[in-house]
Amino acid sequence: MATSLDAITYERILETVGQDRLRNLVGESDIVTFVDWTMVSRMTDILASVLERVLPRLSKTAIPKFFFDLADPAKRLSNELRAVLQIIACYQNFGSVCLGLNRTEACQVAKLLQISAVDEASIDVLAREIRRSLKLDVVLVHAKEGAACADATGAQMLPSPHCSRPVVKTGAGDHFNAGYIVGQLLGLEPQKCLPLAIASPSLYLGSGSSPTLDELKSFFTDENLDGLANAFPQKAAPNLIGDRGLSSQPNHTSQL
């Protein structure tokens, strides 16, 4: 059954935004995020078109970061998942790539990549092996018990804070991604972004609202903050995701 998401094509994006503006948006953004690959049926074509028609025409000084969220690839065929992973890996030629996955998604990707002992593997091992296989800069894997970040320095896993009375039951993954991206916009190294990525959904599940940067900052104690307080701007943006997003920050992200 066709949905409104089927109308999202590269050609429609050009009609709406224009080739030059699209190139400027990508080139001037600190992070470009591509989300909902599973639901947007033409997203693989969009990614391939951006890769072939936009990125080669960026200024040589433009080295954006790219964040990808597949969003439940179990709903797609294995050959479709293999194709998009190959395209995502090619984005490394133009910037730094981060692939964000939950544990179920990570297991599906790992099996497709023929990584051994997937079901028994811890999330940090999954992150490390997927990163190695795809040759990406960063792979994130989050689960109920915690989250892992694998980059060039190795793989780190941190436990998730327990939320005994969640107000909402969905949206934790989106807030995990948002917390990580905020850390990137603040100039933190990938593994320093992991505490923010974990704190964001914890605060969201407990309150039902997206946390402000000040709320994220207060989440950390002096003992485990590890210098993160100094990364926060004096005037924090109103929230991590939502209508206003990061508009008050000097750095910005574009989302497709």
C-alpha positions in Angstrom: 0.0 0.0 0.0 1.4 3.4 -1.0 1.9 6.0 1.7 2.8 9.7 1.8 6.4 8.7 2.5 6.5 7.1 -1.0 6.3 10.6 -2.4 9.7 11.5 -0.9 12.2 11.2 -3.7 15.4 12.9 -4.7 13.6 14.6 -7.6 10.9 15.9 -5.2 13.6 17.2 -2.9 15.2 19.1 -5.8 11.8 20.5 -6.7 11.2 21.7 -3.2 14.7 22.8 -2.2 16.7 23.3 -5.4 20.1 21.8 -6.3 22.2 24.7 -5.2 20.4 25.1 -1.8 20.6 21.4 -1.2 24.4 21.5 -1.8 24.8 24.5 0.4 22.7 22.9 3.2 24.9 19.8 3.2 28.1 21.7 2.8 27.4 24.2 5.6 26.1 21.7 8.1 28.2 20.2 10.9 26.1 17.1 10.8 23.7 15.7 8.2 21.3 13.0 9.4 19.5 10.5 7.3 16.7 8.7 9.2 13.7 6.4 8.6 15.4 4.4 5.8 12.9 1.5 6.4 9.8 3.7 6.1 10.9 5.9 3.2 10.8 3.5 0.3 13.1 5.6 -2.0 15.7 6.5 0.7 18.3 4.2 -0.9 17.9 6.1 -4.2 18.1 9.4 -2.3 21.3 8.4 -0.5 22.9 7.3 -3.8 21.9 10.5 -5.5 23.3 12.7 -2.7 26.5 10.6 -2.8 26.9 10.9 -6.6 25.4 14.4 -7.3 25.9 16.5 -4.2 28.9 15.4 -2.2 31.5 15.5 -5.1 30.5 19.2 -5.6 31.0 20.4 -2.0 33.8 22.8 -1.2 37.1 21.0 -0.5 37.0 22.6 3.0 33.6 21.1 3.7 34.0 17.8 5.7 30.6 17.2 7.3 29.6 14.4 9.7 26.9 12.0 8.6 24.6 10.2 10.9 22.4 7.3 9.7 19.5 5.6 11.5 17.9 2.7 9.6 14.8 2.4 11.8 13.9 -1.3 11.9 15.4 -2.8 8.8 13.7 -6.2 9.6 10.8 -4.8 7.4 13.1 -4.7 4.4 14.7 -7.5 2.3 18.3 -8.6 3.0 19.5 -7.4 -0.5 18.0 -4.0 0.2 19.8 -3.7 3.5 23.0 -4.9 1.9 22.7 -2.2 -0.8 22.1 0.7 1.6 25.0 -0.4 3.9 27.3 -0.3 0.9 26.2 3.2 0.0 26.5 4.3 3.7 30.1 3.1 3.7 30.9 5.2 0.6 29.9 8.3 2.5 33.2 7.9 4.4 34.9 9.3 1.3 33.4 12.7 2.0 33.2 13.0 5.8 32.9 11.1 9.0 30.1 8.5 9.2 28.2 7.3 12.3 25.7 4.4 12.1 23.2 4.2 15.0 21.5 0.9 15.7 19.5 -0.7 18.5 20.5 -4.3 19.5 17.9 -6.0 17.3 19.0 -3.9 14.3 22.7 -4.5 15.1 22.1 -8.3 15.2 20.4 -8.2 11.8 23.2 -6.1 10.3 25.9 -8.3 11.9 24.3 -11.5 10.5 24.2 -10.0 7.1 27.9 -9.1 7.4 28.5 -12.7 8.5 29.9 -11.7 11.9 30.1 -14.8 14.0 28.3 -15.5 17.3 26.0 -12.6 16.9 23.2 -13.6 19.3 25.7 -14.1 22.2 27.7 -11.0 21.5 27.7 -8.0 23.8 26.7 -4.7 22.3 30.2 -3.3 22.4 31.4 -6.3 20.5 28.6 -5.9 17.9 29.5 -2.2 17.6 33.2 -2.9 17.1 32.7 -5.7 14.6 30.1 -3.8 12.5 32.4 -0.8 12.4 35.3 -3.0 11.4 33.4 -4.7 8.6 31.9 -1.6 7.1 35.0 0.5 7.8 33.0 3.4 9.3 34.3 6.0 11.8 31.7 5.3 14.4 29.0 2.7 15.2 26.6 3.1 18.1 24.5 0.2 19.5 21.9 0.9 22.2 19.8 -1.6 24.2 17.7 -1.5 27.3 20.7 -2.3 29.6 23.1 0.2 28.1 24.8 1.5 25.0 28.1 1.1 23.2 30.2 3.3 21.0 32.9 1.9 18.7 35.4 4.3 17.1 39.1 4.3 16.2 40.1 4.3 19.9 38.1 1.1 20.6 34.7 0.2 21.9 33.1 1.5 25.1 29.9 0.3 26.8 28.0 2.2 29.5 25.0 1.1 31.5 21.7 2.9 31.1 20.2 4.6 34.2 17.1 2.7 35.5 13.8 4.5 35.0 11.3 2.8 37.4 8.3 4.8 36.3 8.5 5.8 32.6 5.9 8.3 31.5 6.2 7.3 27.9 7.2 4.0 26.2 8.3 5.1 22.7 10.8 7.6 21.5 13.9 6.5 23.5 15.9 5.6 20.4 15.3 9.0 18.8 16.4 10.8 22.0 19.5 8.6 22.2 20.4 9.7 18.7 19.7 13.3 19.6 21.9 13.2 22.7 24.8 11.8 20.7 24.3 14.4 18.0 24.3 17.2 20.5 27.6 16.0 21.9 29.0 16.1 18.3 27.7 19.6 17.8 29.4 20.6 21.1 32.7 19.3 19.7 33.0 16.2 21.8 34.8 13.1 20.6 32.4 10.1 19.9 33.0 8.2 23.1 32.5 11.4 25.1 29.1 11.8 23.4 27.9 8.4 24.8 27.0 9.7 28.3 24.8 12.4 26.6 23.2 9.8 24.4 22.3 7.7 27.4 21.2 10.5 29.6 18.8 12.0 27.0 16.3 9.1 26.7 16.5 8.5 30.5 15.3 12.0 31.2 12.7 11.8 28.4 11.2 8.5 29.6 10.9 9.9 33.1 9.3 13.2 32.2 7.7 12.7 28.8 9.4 15.8 27.5 12.6 16.3 25.5 15.4 17.4 28.0 17.0 20.8 27.7 20.7 21.1 27.7 20.6 22.5 31.2 18.7 19.4 32.3 21.3 17.2 30.6 24.1 19.1 32.3 22.5 18.7 35.7 22.0 14.9 35.1 25.7 14.3 35.6 27.4 14.3 39.0 30.8 15.8 39.6 32.1 12.3 40.0 31.1 11.0 36.5 30.9 14.2 34.6 34.5 13.9 33.4 34.8 17.4 32.1 31.5 17.4 30.1 30.2 20.4 31.9 32.7 22.6 30.2 31.4 21.5 26.8 28.0 23.0 27.4 27.4 26.5 26.1 26.4 29.3 28.5 23.1 29.8 26.7 21.7 26.4 26.1 19.3 25.6 23.3 15.6 25.1 24.5 15.5 21.3 23.7 17.3 18.5 21.9 14.7 17.8 19.4 11.5 19.6 18.5 10.3 22.7 16.7 13.2 24.9 17.8 15.8 22.3 18.1 19.4 23.7 18.0 18.6 27.0 16.3 20.3 29.0 19.0 23.6 27.2 18.6 26.3 28.3 16.2 26.6 24.7 14.9 23.7 23.1 13.1 22.4 19.9 11.6 20.5 19.1 8.5 18.1 16.2 8.3 16.8 14.2 5.3 
